[in-house]
Structures are given as structure tokens and as C-alpha cells.
Amino acid sequence: MGNLQSQRQRMDEELYAILLEAGTWVVYGTHGQSLSLAPSLRTAIEKASNFTRRGAVVIAVAQHPAEEIVVFPPQMRRVERLIMMREMTSVAAQ
């Protein structure tokens, strides 16, 4: 898993822009344990939220294999709020 703390962070808007891009994302738990794989960042964030609701500790989600992009729980929550706000705005505009 490497040292996730030293990896490059992205802005919330940058993450929102790549939510549905195909790729491999890993949901990491304690001690670098891989909890799940996901085909997109959005799915990885959803899985991380589900693990957390069931009591598991999620440390981060990271793009695989290079772990170029790492998203920690506080940013996951912000991106989830951004998704909800944009989806609500989209529905209201229809």
C-alpha cells in the first residue's frame, strides 16, 4: 500500500470530475488491509461508506496500481455531499 500520507491529494472538484471514470480503486482498512476493489471512484466511496456504517475502519481509497490518487475519509464525505448537492440540483432543474 505504500505511504498513503505522502501521496498527491486532489481537490474535491477534481475528484468529482473523475467519479465515473473506469479504473481500479482499492478501499483500505487498518494496517493497509484491502477491504474491497471498485471499478470507479464513486463505487469505491460508496463501498467505503458501507464499510464504515457496518463498523469497519476505512483509512482511504486509492487508485490502483500506482496509488497516484488517495482519498481520505474527510474528503470522501465532502465528495459525497457534493454528489448529493449536484444530483438534487439536477433533479430540481428538470
DRENVEXKE-974547 format. One record per residue (C-alpha): residue number from 1; y negated, z, x negated; residue in one letter. Coordinates in pm, 1 decimal, always signed. Each point is the difference from the previous one (the first is absolute). Example, Ala and Ser with C-alpha at 12.3 -4.5 7.8 and 13.67 -1.06 7.14 Angstrom:
<atoms>
1/+450.0/+780.0/-1230.0/A
2/-344.0/-66.0/-137.0/S
</atoms>
This chain:
<atoms>
1/+0.0/+0.0/+0.0/M
2/-234.7/+45.9/-292.2/G
3/-318.0/+201.6/+7.0/N
4/-145.7/-78.9/+340.7/L
5/-315.9/+198.7/-70.6/Q
6/-111.1/-248.2/-265.6/S
7/+53.1/-312.4/+209.3/Q
8/-285.0/-206.9/+142.4/R
9/-132.6/+112.7/+335.9/Q
10/-128.8/-243.6/+261.2/R
11/-273.6/+42.5/+256.6/M
12/+103.5/+55.0/+362.0/D
13/-133.3/-343.7/+99.7/E
14/+198.0/-166.6/-278.8/E
15/+316.8/+166.5/+126.7/L
16/-78.5/-98.2/+358.2/Y
17/-30.2/-363.0/-112.1/A
18/+354.7/-0.3/-144.6/I
19/+174.0/+212.5/+266.0/L
20/+224.6/-278.5/+125.5/L
21/+56.9/-192.4/-322.3/E
22/+368.0/-29.0/-81.2/A
23/+112.8/+204.1/-295.7/G
24/+212.7/+294.0/-95.5/T
25/-147.6/+346.1/+42.7/W
26/+167.4/+329.2/-85.3/V
27/-61.8/+327.8/+181.9/V
28/+27.0/+277.6/-259.3/Y
29/+87.4/+362.6/+63.2/G
30/+6.8/+294.2/-233.8/T
31/+122.6/-45.7/-357.5/H
32/-40.0/-377.0/+29.3/G
33/+279.2/-27.6/+255.4/Q
34/-5.4/-331.5/+184.1/S
35/+11.8/+81.4/+371.6/L
36/-15.6/-354.9/+131.7/S
37/-86.9/-362.6/-68.4/L
38/-233.3/-201.1/+222.6/A
39/-85.3/-371.3/+27.4/P
40/-377.0/+57.7/+31.1/S
41/-261.1/+264.3/-67.5/L
42/-45.3/+62.5/+373.1/R
43/+370.6/+67.2/+45.0/T
44/+1.7/+225.6/-307.1/A
45/-288.7/+205.7/+139.9/I
46/+175.5/+23.8/+339.4/E
47/+321.3/+114.6/-167.9/K
48/-189.7/+254.3/-210.2/A
49/-158.8/+141.2/+316.6/S
50/+339.5/+24.1/+168.2/N
51/+147.8/+183.4/-299.4/F
52/-293.3/+241.8/-1.3/T
53/+36.6/+68.7/+373.3/R
54/+364.8/+88.8/-61.7/R
55/-98.7/+247.2/-271.0/G
56/+59.3/-204.6/-314.7/A
57/-253.7/+4.0/-282.1/V
58/-141.4/-343.5/-76.0/V
59/-176.9/-30.6/-333.0/I
60/-107.1/-366.1/+19.1/A
61/+89.1/-353.7/+94.8/V
62/-4.9/-253.1/-280.5/A
63/+35.9/-372.4/-40.3/Q
64/+324.5/-86.5/-172.2/H
65/+100.3/-89.2/-267.7/P
66/-319.2/+38.9/-202.3/A
67/-156.3/+286.9/+199.4/E
68/-334.6/-179.4/-36.9/E
69/-121.2/+145.8/+327.1/I
70/+61.0/+365.0/+83.7/V
71/-112.1/+165.7/+322.6/V
72/-4.4/+379.1/+30.6/F
73/+20.9/+191.4/+331.7/P
74/-374.6/+56.7/+54.1/P
75/-63.7/-372.8/-32.5/Q
76/+301.0/-82.1/+219.6/M
77/-158.0/+209.4/+276.6/R
78/-335.2/-177.6/-44.5/R
79/+165.8/-342.4/+15.9/V
80/+193.9/+105.2/+313.1/E
81/-331.1/+99.4/+163.9/R
82/-149.6/-332.9/-106.5/L
83/+293.3/-184.5/+159.8/I
84/-39.6/+195.2/+325.3/M
85/-375.9/-58.4/+12.3/M
86/+35.4/-373.4/-63.6/R
87/+280.1/-37.7/+254.3/E
88/-199.1/+191.2/+263.0/M
89/-305.7/-217.5/-69.1/T
90/+213.9/-312.3/+27.7/S
91/+146.3/+107.3/+335.2/V
92/-343.3/+99.6/+134.7/A
93/-141.4/-341.2/-95.7/A
94/+263.6/-185.1/+202.6/Q
</atoms>
